[in-house]
Amino acid sequence: MNIALPSLRQWVIGTAGLASGMATALLLL
């Protein structure tokens, strides 16, 4: 379980970053 934790955290950060980027793009439009 501990081995999958960093990967899960990275996935969450990546997803949040992607959502943030899309929100920023929508605001710029």
N, CA, C and O atoms as a printed pandas DataFrame, in Angstrom:
     atom_number atom_name residue_name chain_id  residue_number  x_coord  y_coord  z_coord
0              1         N          MET        A               1    0.847   -1.196    0.000
1              2        CA          MET        A               1    0.000    0.000    0.000
2              3         C          MET        A               1    0.886    1.251    0.000
3              4         O          MET        A               1    0.601    2.219   -0.705
4              5         N          ASN        A               2    1.962    1.224    0.796
5              6        CA          ASN        A               2    2.836    2.387    0.859
6              7         C          ASN        A               2    3.520    2.668   -0.469
7              8         O          ASN        A               2    3.854    3.813   -0.775
8              9         N          ILE        A               3    3.730    1.602   -1.269
9             10        CA          ILE        A               3    4.411    1.778   -2.556
10            11         C          ILE        A               3    3.501    2.507   -3.543
11            12         O          ILE        A               3    3.979    3.251   -4.401
12            13         N          ALA        A               4    2.197    2.294   -3.421
13            14        CA          ALA        A               4    1.258    2.907   -4.368
14            15         C          ALA        A               4    0.906    4.338   -3.967
15            16         O          ALA        A               4    0.322    5.080   -4.757
16            17         N          LEU        A               5    1.257    4.723   -2.750
17            18        CA          LEU        A               5    0.851    6.039   -2.257
18            19         C          LEU        A               5    1.484    7.180   -3.052
19            20         O          LEU        A               5    0.756    8.067   -3.496
20            21         N          PRO        A               6    2.809    7.202   -3.255
21            22        CA          PRO        A               6    3.420    8.298   -4.014
22            23         C          PRO        A               6    2.844    8.390   -5.424
23            24         O          PRO        A               6    2.620    9.487   -5.937
24            25         N          SER        A               7    2.605    7.244   -6.046
25            26        CA          SER        A               7    2.051    7.240   -7.398
26            27         C          SER        A               7    0.643    7.830   -7.385
27            28         O          SER        A               7    0.274    8.594   -8.277
28            29         N          LEU        A               8   -0.139    7.470   -6.367
29            30        CA          LEU        A               8   -1.494    8.016   -6.256
30            31         C          LEU        A               8   -1.440    9.522   -6.039
31            32         O          LEU        A               8   -2.211   10.277   -6.632
32            33         N          ARG        A               9   -0.522    9.944   -5.181
33            34        CA          ARG        A               9   -0.387   11.388   -4.907
34            35         C          ARG        A               9   -0.010   12.134   -6.185
35            36         O          ARG        A               9   -0.532   13.214   -6.457
36            37         N          GLN        A              10    0.911   11.544   -6.975
37            38        CA          GLN        A              10    1.334   12.181   -8.224
38            39         C          GLN        A              10    0.149   12.268   -9.185
39            40         O          GLN        A              10   -0.017   13.268   -9.885
40            41         N          TRP        A              11   -0.684   11.205   -9.215
41            42        CA          TRP        A              11   -1.851   11.192  -10.104
42            43         C          TRP        A              11   -2.833   12.289   -9.681
43            44         O          TRP        A              11   -3.399   12.984  -10.524
44            45         N          VAL        A              12   -3.029   12.436   -8.363
45            46        CA          VAL        A              12   -3.947   13.476   -7.867
46            47         C          VAL        A              12   -3.425   14.861   -8.239
47            48         O          VAL        A              12   -4.187   15.723   -8.678
48            49         N          ILE        A              13   -2.110   15.071   -8.058
49            50        CA          ILE        A              13   -1.507   16.366   -8.395
50            51         C          ILE        A              13   -1.629   16.626   -9.899
51            52         O          ILE        A              13   -1.921   17.743  -10.328
52            53         N          GLY        A              14   -1.402   15.575  -10.686
53            54        CA          GLY        A              14   -1.506   15.726  -12.142
54            55         C          GLY        A              14   -2.928   16.065  -12.558
55            56         O          GLY        A              14   -3.142   16.924  -13.413
56            57         N          THR        A              15   -3.902   15.388  -11.951
57            58        CA          THR        A              15   -5.306   15.641  -12.288
58            59         C          THR        A              15   -5.703   17.054  -11.873
59            60         O          THR        A              15   -6.396   17.750  -12.615
60            61         N          ALA        A              16   -5.267   17.475  -10.699
61            62        CA          ALA        A              16   -5.589   18.821  -10.221
62            63         C          ALA        A              16   -4.940   19.860  -11.127
63            64         O          ALA        A              16   -5.541   20.890  -11.433
64            65         N          GLY        A              17   -3.708   19.584  -11.554
65            66        CA          GLY        A              17   -3.009   20.513  -12.446
66            67         C          GLY        A              17   -3.730   20.604  -13.788
67            68         O          GLY        A              17   -3.869   21.691  -14.350
68            69         N          LEU        A              18   -4.186   19.464  -14.299
69            70        CA          LEU        A              18   -4.901   19.455  -15.578
70            71         C          LEU        A              18   -6.204   20.242  -15.466
71            72         O          LEU        A              18   -6.532   21.040  -16.344
72            73         N          ALA        A              19   -6.943   20.016  -14.384
73            74        CA          ALA        A              19   -8.206   20.730  -14.176
74            75         C          ALA        A              19   -7.940   22.230  -14.030
75            76         O          ALA        A              19   -8.695   23.053  -14.549
76            77         N          SER        A              20   -6.870   22.577  -13.325
77            78        CA          SER        A              20   -6.523   23.988  -13.146
78            79         C          SER        A              20   -6.174   24.619  -14.490
79            80         O          SER        A              20   -6.566   25.749  -14.778
80            81         N          GLY        A              21   -5.433   23.875  -15.306
81            82        CA          GLY        A              21   -5.059   24.392  -16.629
82            83         C          GLY        A              21   -6.296   24.602  -17.499
83            84         O          GLY        A              21   -6.401   25.610  -18.198
84            85         N          MET        A              22   -7.233   23.652  -17.459
85            86        CA          MET        A              22   -8.451   23.783  -18.265
86            87         C          MET        A              22   -9.284   24.963  -17.779
87            88         O          MET        A              22   -9.841   25.702  -18.591
88            89         N          ALA        A              23   -9.374   25.147  -16.465
89            90        CA          ALA        A              23  -10.143   26.266  -15.903
90            91         C          ALA        A              23   -9.506   27.592  -16.326
91            92         O          ALA        A              23  -10.207   28.546  -16.665
92            93         N          THR        A              24   -8.164   27.641  -16.303
93            94        CA          THR        A              24   -7.466   28.857  -16.710
94            95         C          THR        A              24   -7.728   29.146  -18.178
95            96         O          THR        A              24   -7.955   30.295  -18.557
96            97         N          ALA        A              25   -7.697   28.090  -19.020
97            98        CA          ALA        A              25   -7.948   28.271  -20.449
98            99         C          ALA        A              25   -9.367   28.804  -20.669
99           100         O          ALA        A              25   -9.576   29.684  -21.505
100          101         N          LEU        A              26  -10.340   28.274  -19.921
101          102        CA          LEU        A              26  -11.724   28.743  -20.067
102          103         C          LEU        A              26  -11.838   30.210  -19.652
103          104         O          LEU        A              26  -12.561   30.987  -20.276
104          105         N          LEU        A              27  -11.118   30.579  -18.591
105          106        CA          LEU        A              27  -11.174   31.974  -18.136
106          107         C          LEU        A              27  -10.549   32.899  -19.179
107          108         O          LEU        A              27  -11.030   34.012  -19.392
108          109         N          LEU        A              28   -9.470   32.435  -19.833
109          110        CA          LEU        A              28   -8.808   33.264  -20.839
110          111         C          LEU        A              28   -9.679   33.392  -22.091
111          112         O          LEU        A              28   -9.588   34.383  -22.816
112          113         N          LEU        A              29  -10.516   32.394  -22.340
113          114        CA          LEU        A              29  -11.404   32.476  -23.500
114          115         C          LEU        A              29  -12.526   33.467  -23.214
115          116         O          LEU        A              29  -13.388   33.686  -24.066
